[in-house]
Amino acid sequence: MHIPARPVFLALLIFGLAGLSAKARPLSILTDIAPVQALVSQLAKDLQTPVQLIANGQSIHDHALKPSDIRRLQAADLIIWLGPQSTPSLASIMARPEFAGNALELNALAGTLLLARRKPGLSMTSANAAPVSDAHDPHTWLYPPSARLWADHIATRLIALDPENAANYRANNHQLQTEIARVQAEGTTRLTAPGARPFLQFHDAFQYFEVYFDLSPLGTVTADDEDAASLGTILDLRMELANHPTTCLFQRDRLQAKRAHALADISGVITTEIDALGRDGNAVPASYPSLISGIITAFAKCLYQ
C-alpha cells in the first residue's frame, strides 16, 4: 500500500518539534536572596535562568510576597532558599507541603555552620559569650565552606532535574569550587597579616566571615539590623574606642551611618561601608566569589590602610 510522502513527513516533523519543545523546556528555578542567586546562576550558567524572589533593594526581614511570587512558587521545579531565620518572609509559605517538596533549604543541610547570635556590646565581656537568643545568626552565606557545600547539593539537584546536562553542571561546579578556594586563600593572605587595626561592627552581620578568617571585633552595637542601640552599649563602646588611637567602624550604608554617629564622632574612628549582601545601591556582585572578594577588600582597606 502506498502512503503519501507529504503526510508522513508532516507527522514526523510535528512529532520531532514536540519532542524538541519538551526537551528544551527550561527549568523554573527560584532563589531567595542575592548570594544564593549568585551561586545558582554560576552553577546553571548557559543552561538555566533562576529568578530571585526578594529584590536587592528590599529588606530580607520585611519582604512581602506578591501574588505573582505565589504563582512562581506554585510553578517552580526547584526552590532554593536559606531557611526561615535567614529569609523569614518566606518561612510560613515554605512550610506548606506543596512548596517544601520542591525546596532545597540550604541552612538545613548537614555540615552547614550555624552560629548563635551574639549579644551586642563589647566582645571581651563574659556576658557576651551567651547568645542573644536560641536563634542562629542568619548571615550563613558569609562562611565560604558552607557555600561550597551548598554548591555541591545544588548541582546534584540540578542534575537530577536535567540529567542530559549533567556534565555541564559538574563542570560549572568545579569552576565555582576553584574560584571560591582562590578567594579563601586571598582572604587568608590579606586579613591575617600583623598590624591590623581593631574594628567594630555596627550591625553584627559578619560573624561567619570573621570566624572563617579568624577576625575578632571589639564588639557590636546591635544584633539585628533594625534593633535600636541601647545607651549602655553605646557608652561601653565609646569608652573602649577611646583606648585605641585608630579603629575601624563598619556600617552597612548611609542610613546606618546616621545611627552610628555617636561612635563615628570619636577621634581616630574610621568609618567604612560594607553590606553583607554585597550591595552597592541596588547592584550586587555577579558571582559568589566576587561577593566574598569585595568584603575581603573592604575589610583589608580599613584594617591595613
N, C-alpha and C positions, 0 to 999 in steps of 0.2 A: 504494500500500500504506500502510495506517495504522500508524504507530509510536506505541505508548502514550507519553503525555507524561511519566508519572512516571519510568520507567526512564531516559529521555533526560535528564531533569532531574537525577536522581541521578548519572548518569555525568558530566555536566558539572560538578556540584558537587564530586565526588571529584577529577576532573581539576584543577579550579581550586584546591582545597585543597592538592593535591600540589604544584602549581606554586608556590603561595604559600609552602608549607613549605620548598621548595628555595631559593626566592628569599630567604627570611627567615633562613636558617641563618647564625648569627653565625660570624665567623672565629675560629679558635683561634690566639691570638697570645700568645707567651711573651716575657718580658724577663728580664734577669739581676738587676739591682740597681735601687734606688730612683730615681736620677736618670734612668735610661733608661725606667723605668716612668712617670715623670712626663712625659717628652717624648711617649711613645707615647699615654698617656692623654689628653693635651690634643689631640693630632692626631686621635685616634679618638673624641673625646667625643660622646656621644649616638648612636654608631654601633656601637662595639665595646668589649669589656671585656678588656683584656690582663691576663695573670696573671704576677706576679713570682715567679721561682723561688727566689731567695735572700732569705729573710725579713729584715726590717730589723734584728732583734736578733742575726742571725748574722754571723760573720766571713766576708768575701768570700774570705779565704785558706783557711779550714779547712772550708768548707761541703761536705757530702757529699750527693750526690743520693740521694733515696729512690726506691723502685720506682714510686711514684705520679708522681714527676717524670719518670722514664724514659717512662712511658706518655704523659704530656702531650707530651713531646718527639716521640714517635713519631706522635702525632695532630696536631701543630701545622701550621697553614698557613704560619706565619711565626715565626721565632725571631730576636729582636733582642738582640744581646749586644755587649759592648765588645770582647772578644778575650781570648786566652789569658793575657796578662800582667795584665790588669785583673781578670778573674774566672777565676783558674787552676783552680778546682774544676770548671769546665765544659770545660777545654781538650781532654782526651782524648776525651770523647764527641762534642764538636762537630767533631772531626777526621774522624769517620766519615761516609762519603758520604751515607748516608741522612738525616743531620741537616744536614750542611753545605749540601745542595741547597736547603733551605728557610730558610737563615740569612742574616741581614744582619749582618756583622761591622763595627761602626762604626769601630774603630781602623784597619781596613784600607782605609777609603775614602780616595781621593786627596784631599789638602787638609787632612786631619786633622793637627793639630800633635802631634808626638811628641818629647818632650824626654828627654834622658838622665837617669838617676837621678843625683842629686848626692851627693858624698861627705860624710858627716857632719863637723861641725866648723865652724870659722869660715869664713864665705863669702868673706872677703877674702884668704885664703891661696892662693898659687899652686897648691898641691897640690889644692885643692878644685875647680879648674877641670876636672879629669879626672873622667869619670863613674865611679860606683862599680861599674858592670858594663856589659855590652853591652845589657842590657835597658833599655827605655824606662820612664820614670816612669808608673805605671799610672793616675794620677788625671786622665785625659784629659778627663773631663766638666767640669772646672773651667775650661776655656777656652771662653768663650761663642761665639767664631766657629766652633769645631768643632761645638758643639751646634746652631748654626743650619744648618751644612752637613748634619749628620745628619738634622735635621728635614726638609730637602728630600728626602733619599733615602728616609726612612721614608714620607713622604707619597706618593712615587712608587710604592713597593712596595704600599702600601695601595690606591692607585687601580688598580694592575694586578690586584689580587685582588678588588676590589669596585668595578668601574668605574661602576656605577649611582649610587654616592655620591661620584663624583669631585669635584663642585662643593663638597660639604661638606668633604672632606678639604683641598681647596685653601683654602677659607675658614678652616678651623681653623689651617692652616699660616701663613696670612697674619697671623692674630691672634697666634699664638705668636711669629712673627718680630718683630712690632711690640713685643710685651711684652719680649722679650729685648733688643731695641735700646734700649728705655726703661731697662732695668736696667743695661745697659752705660753709658749716659750718666749714670745715677745714680752708679755706682761711680766713673767718671772725675771727677765733681764732688766726691764725698765723700772720695776717697782720694788726691787729688793736691794738696790744699791744703798750704801750707807749715806747718812746725811740728810735724810728726808725730813721735811717739816712735819710737826704734828698737825693733825687735822680733826675737824669736827663736822658731823653731818647735821643739817637742819632736820630733814625727814629721814628716818632710818630705812633707807631704801637699798643700801649696798652691802648688807651683811654677808650675803653669799659671795659676792665679789671679794670682799675683804678676807673672808675665811680662806678662799682658794689662794689668794696672793699673799696671805699672811700679813695683813694690814690691821692695825689696831687704832681706832679713832679715840680721841679724848672722850667723846660722848656724843649724844644725840639730843635734839630739842624735843622732837615728837616721835612717837612710834608709828602713827598713821598720818597719811598725807593731809587730812583735813582736821586733825586734832589741834586744839588751842594749846599753846605753850604755857606751862604753869610758871608763875612768878618765881617760885622756889627753884625750879630748874634753870631759869634764866640767870638768877643770881649766882647759883653754884657754877654755872658755865662761865659767867663773866669773871668770877674770881680765878678760875683755872686759866682762862685765856690771858689774864694779866700776868701770869707766871712765865709766859713764853714770849720771846722777842718777836717772833712771826708765827702765824698759824693760818692754815687754810680752812675756810668755811665753805663747804659745798652746799649749794642750794639748787632747786630744780629750775627756776625761771624768775622773771622779774616780779611776778606776783608773790612768789615765796620770798623773794629778796626783801619785800616790804615788811613781811612778818619777821625777818631775821635782822632787822635794823638794830635792835637792842644789843646784838652781838657784833654786827659788822662795823659799828662805830668805834670799837676799841682799837687803839693804836696797834699796828702790826698784824691785824687780821686782813687776809687776802681772800676775797670772795671769788668763787668760780661756779659757773652754772653747769650742772651735769644732770641729765634726765635719764632715769632708769630704762626708759623705752628707746633712748637714743634720739628723741625728738628734737628737731631744730625748727621751731614753729610747729607746723603740721607735717613736715617732712621727716622721714625716718630712714635709717640705713637700709640699703637694698639687700643686705645679707646679714646673717647672724655673726659671722666673723668680723664684719665691719662695725657692727654694734659694739662688740667687746673691745675691738681695737680702738674705737673712738673714746670709750670710757677710760681705757688704759692711758691714752694720750692726755685726756683732760686731767686725770689724777697726776700723772707724771709732770705735766706742765706746772702745776701749782706746787707739788711736793718738792720739786728739784730746781725750779727756775731761779 
